[in-house]
Amino acid sequence: MLAKGIVFIAHPDCQVTKLSRSQIRDMYFKKTRAWPDHTAMRFFDRPETSQVRQMFIKDILNRSSRQVDRYWIEQKFKSGDSAPSSVDNDRILQDLISRFPGSISYLPDDVPLTKNVKTIEVTGP
Amino acid sequence: MTSEQKNYSITGRLTLVMLLIAFFFVAIAVVQFTANRGYVSGLTKINTINLAINLCSQSLEALNDSGNVLTEMEEKKFTGKKLDYFEENQKVIRDSLIRTIGLPGISEGTKDIIRESLHSLTRFEGSVALLYQQYQTREKDQSLETEILIARQFSNDAREYLRKAQIDLREDSDKLARQLYSDRFLPSMIVIALSMLFFVFVITIGFRVTTRIRLSVRNLAGATDRVTLGDYHFQAPILNHDEFGVLTSRFNTMTTSIQQGKDELTKNIERVHSLQTLAERLAEALRPNEAMEIAIEEGMKALKATSGSFLTLNSDGSFLELAASQGLDVEILRKWQVIPMSLDVPITESIRRNQAIFFENHEQFQKSYPTFFRDFSELRLEASAMLPLSVGKKDLGAIAFSFDTPREFGQEDKDFAVAVARQVAQALFRTQLYEKSQQAIQARDEFLSIASHELKTPLTPLKLQLQMLSRNLNSDKGLDKAKIEKTLKDSDLHFNRLSKLILNLLDISRISSGKLILSPELVSVNGLIRDLIVQLHDQLELNKVQVTFKENEEVQAVIDPVRFEQVVVNLISNALKYAPEKPLRIELTKNQLNFQVKVIDAGPGIERKDFGRIFQKFERISSVDNVGGLGLGLYITKQIVESHKGNIWVESELGKGATFICELPLRTIS
């Protein structure tokens, strides 16, 4: 089942076509750090105020914004991980995705996609 | 100390404790050293890790500084000067991280993370260099946002890796600190526990040892007090088989030794006292019998004997005679009245060897004299002492003491017994001398009386003869020749007798002063005896004595003929005197060295006990009144024979006559 209003994009070399919500969650929270082909994973977040991010944390992460913030604060001390960088501009985001092998991010589904990114289908919880 | 008893050594225990203390301290030192060494190396590691953490922190801070480059580029305020600062900053970060990787004690995982960080830094620097190029050549409105984001991405990566490295290092540091704590804590606990156990052990041993020492010292002190008060019989109990036990045992040996010494001293005082009493009492004795009685009585008392007997040796030393005794029954006295010296019994043996003989029990006695012990079991001997009595080289007899229980004779006991015997011998000798001198005085008085009587006897008839002759000469009837002849003949007899008496007295005088000089020459003994028989014909006839002279062979000997004649005449006169009217036999024999003259009468005989006496001065064979004489004949005879190196003795039995045997060497006198 596709997330409503969100589309997941990845580097065009990415071999994966489908991801579950939990897989995406693990990627976001840096519990999974590499793709199956061992390419390092890099998640780009969206500005906190954006609607798509709210949709993302609600639909995919299934947490509140505050919980996510707290998670990253904790992780900074626990594992040293920091929250994924946030990119505001959709175009720049797509540019970045195309430049970083192993990168992944999300966009509102109404944004036109360039040919330099690959969409990932979200299936299941 | 039996094998079951366990020896305990105080010094051994103390040595053990000291060794344990030494071992304990060594063990503690080793544990402490090992623990401290680990601790120090642990601390060093923690320090290194802390240094690495600091370096990471500084790097993070510097990296934030570097991040400002991107902000300035965003704001378009960036200059070439800023780039120099950025590059210097990056160089410092890189050096710090390389130094961190090079630190000892940093785990490989952490190093890998730092390497990742370095890798991100390189990409960050590369991004910034690229960005700077674009920044310089950009169009006025060209956006560098994507490039900046990419560079920031690398910067963030480097920061993230550094944070991870920091966290790993902290964890390592914590882990090490915990390890250090546990490494220190466990040995410390063990040391404390061991110390407490050891302390208890040492206190226990120390307490036990001091208790033992205290009790042992008190025990010994008590014993010393008792001994000091004179209780030398006291034996201190041996409380423990340790050094004090040994000391106590030695102490007991010492007190026993002191007691023995004291007993010995008391005994010696008693002995001295006994000897003194014996000497005092013996000094009072004048007669041998008195001395013997005293000797037995005091000797028994001194030696604590149950019986005592005194045996004297006869004059020729052939037998012992029981002279006095005490504590022996009649049967034994009867059996042991006379003991020939040839008999092999302990008492004769002691005289022969002139050595005291002691038996401590009947087994010893039985072993040495089995036959005697069996034959005289009624003596019921246990211990006994046979002490020979002698003065100078003269054996006087022996004194014997017996005991009804076994007893030991130590050297002191033996010496004491010998000292008693010496005192007794001296007393016996002295009393015997006294008795002899008394007898000599008596004999002399008797001799004087007899001599004056004997000398006077021929004088009275001589005087009468002379008076008769005088009367005859003055008579008116004229001289009666036959009467005068008879008177002269009688007078001659009386003169002869008188002259013989005087000659004998002269001989005695010569012998006494050692002036009996012999004039030896080779003579025929046969002829000499034959001539004598002829010369004595009248006298023999007068006494109605028939003489037979038995001569088997011719005997030639070198002797003083005058003195030898005197010997034979004396022996024949002796026979005439004691056995008148009885046959007399003279025998002459010889062997290679000696010749023997036997004068055998059939007279009353002589008692065995008188065998020695009759050859003494002023002694007569019997005190028969009808036999006159001075008792000098046999004495002079013996002296003459002995001066010829010969021997004379008598063999006789009472009532069966007597045989005087005179043996002389054929050629002793050259």
Contacts between the chains, C-beta under 8 A, distances in Angstrom:
chain1	res1	chain2	res2	distance
A	42	B	153	7.3
A	76	B	163	6.8
A	77	B	167	7.6
A	78	B	167	7.3
A	79	B	164	6.5
A	79	B	167	6.6
A	80	B	160	5.9
A	80	B	161	7.6
A	80	B	162	7.6
A	80	B	163	3.2
A	80	B	164	3.6
A	80	B	165	7.5
A	80	B	166	6.6
A	80	B	167	4.9
A	81	B	160	6.2
A	81	B	163	7.9
A	81	B	164	7.5
A	82	B	156	6.5
A	82	B	159	7.1
A	82	B	160	5.4
A	82	B	163	7.4
A	85	B	149	7.0
A	85	B	152	6.7
A	85	B	153	5.9
A	85	B	156	6.1
A	87	B	149	6.4
A	89	B	145	7.0
A	92	B	145	5.5
A	92	B	146	5.1
A	92	B	149	6.7
A	95	B	146	4.8
A	96	B	146	6.1
A	96	B	149	5.9
A	96	B	150	6.8
A	96	B	153	7.9
A	99	B	146	7.3
A	99	B	150	6.3
A	100	B	150	7.5
A	100	B	153	7.4
